Amino acid sequence: MRNETANKYLFTKYDALGRVAYTGFYTATIGQQSIQDSLQFNRAVNRTNYEIQKTTAQGATQIGDTQVFYSNSSYPSNNLEVLTINYYDRYVDYGVAEAMDWSFPQVFTTSTLLRTL
């Protein structure tokens, strides 16, 4: 999705298993063809088209005004505004006070953080 006047694009970044890691807006300073060329170059050079989930010990990645417990290595990686973040498979302290009850068999679910307006 694109806003014609502001060069704002909706982006989605994935983890290694193809699950949505985080989404947001990318404000482009270049044209659409240059964006496509940059995306192809990034995939050819870095050979990475996914983000890696981080632990609290590794520390968060600062993206704009949002801390994200994922890498930010796939394109685009700058001029981003994060809207949603999904965490999978393990518990990480995201600054939300939660009581975890580990007495039942483990079923790992997605933890999603949303930006509010």
Phi, psi and omega per residue, in radians:
M1 nan 2.449 -3.065
R2 -2.380 2.432 3.011
N3 -1.680 1.998 -3.022
E4 -1.027 -0.628 -3.019
T5 -1.481 -0.487 -3.025
A6 -1.896 0.036 -3.055
N7 0.911 0.717 3.126
K8 -1.767 2.218 -3.127
Y9 -2.086 2.490 3.011
L10 -1.420 2.275 3.111
F11 -2.124 2.714 3.035
T12 -2.321 2.235 3.066
K13 -1.933 2.545 -3.028
Y14 -2.059 2.802 3.004
D15 -1.581 -3.093 -3.065
A16 -1.126 -0.355 3.141
L17 -1.679 0.130 3.099
G18 1.453 0.198 3.111
R19 -1.547 2.617 3.141
V20 -1.163 2.131 3.092
A21 -1.558 -0.986 3.083
Y22 -2.733 2.768 -3.123
T23 -2.276 2.895 3.082
G24 3.006 -2.829 3.104
F25 -1.903 2.425 3.023
Y26 -1.954 2.122 3.072
T27 -1.666 1.941 -3.050
A28 -1.490 2.490 3.022
T29 -1.901 0.081 -3.135
I30 -2.258 2.913 -3.122
G31 -1.356 3.000 -3.071
Q32 -1.062 -0.749 3.137
Q33 -1.097 -0.691 3.106
S34 -1.154 -0.607 3.080
I35 -1.108 -0.808 3.124
Q36 -1.092 -0.743 3.115
D37 -1.092 -0.738 3.126
S38 -1.108 -0.711 3.118
L39 -1.085 -0.823 3.140
Q40 -1.141 -0.692 3.116
F41 -1.121 -0.791 3.140
N42 -1.040 -0.745 3.137
R43 -1.176 -0.639 -3.124
A44 -1.254 -0.710 -3.074
V45 -1.411 -0.890 -3.082
N46 -1.451 -0.384 -3.075
R47 0.941 0.468 3.136
T48 -2.208 2.141 3.065
N49 -2.173 0.480 3.123
Y50 -2.533 2.896 3.129
E51 -1.857 2.651 -3.125
I52 -1.884 2.244 3.133
Q53 -1.223 2.403 -3.137
K54 -1.824 2.773 3.022
T55 -1.657 2.928 3.094
T56 -1.123 -0.532 3.105
A57 -1.134 -0.587 3.108
Q58 -1.333 -0.402 3.122
G59 1.556 2.761 -3.101
A60 -1.462 2.756 2.994
T61 -1.689 2.258 3.108
Q62 -1.508 2.063 3.084
I63 -2.141 1.856 -3.029
G64 1.108 -2.192 3.119
D65 -1.775 0.325 -3.069
T66 -2.104 2.362 3.022
Q67 -1.612 2.240 -3.078
V68 -2.167 2.308 3.102
F69 -1.596 0.897 3.016
Y70 -2.434 2.800 2.983
S71 -1.226 3.023 3.079
N72 -2.391 0.997 -3.015
S73 -1.776 -0.375 3.125
S74 -1.500 2.787 -3.095
Y75 -1.361 2.431 -0.065
P76 -1.455 2.711 -3.103
S77 -2.206 0.029 3.071
N78 -2.405 2.923 -3.099
N79 1.004 0.767 -3.076
L80 -1.912 2.576 2.973
E81 -2.194 1.967 -3.080
V82 -1.386 2.314 3.112
L83 -1.866 -0.768 3.130
T84 -2.351 2.606 3.081
I85 -2.337 2.312 3.082
N86 -2.038 2.315 3.069
Y87 -2.050 2.460 -3.045
Y88 -2.210 2.681 2.812
D89 1.253 -0.327 -3.137
R90 -2.655 2.729 -3.141
Y91 -1.505 2.239 3.053
V92 -2.259 2.420 3.122
D93 -1.295 1.878 -3.109
Y94 -1.699 0.299 -3.127
G95 1.479 0.201 3.113
V96 -1.922 2.199 -3.137
A97 -1.282 1.979 3.130
E98 -2.344 2.473 3.028
A99 -1.682 2.126 -3.125
M100 -1.729 2.211 3.089
D101 -1.800 1.848 -3.079
W102 -1.700 0.309 -3.080
S103 -1.401 -0.252 -3.136
F104 -1.800 2.816 3.074
P105 -0.956 2.508 -3.046
Q106 -1.335 2.207 2.962
V107 -2.214 1.913 -3.075
F108 -1.462 2.230 3.137
T109 -2.052 2.971 3.138
T110 -1.406 2.386 2.989
S111 -1.847 2.166 -3.083
T112 -2.080 2.296 3.045
L113 -1.929 2.300 -3.117
L114 -2.054 2.506 3.037
R115 -1.423 2.319 3.119
T116 -1.750 2.644 -3.127
L117 -1.565 nan nan
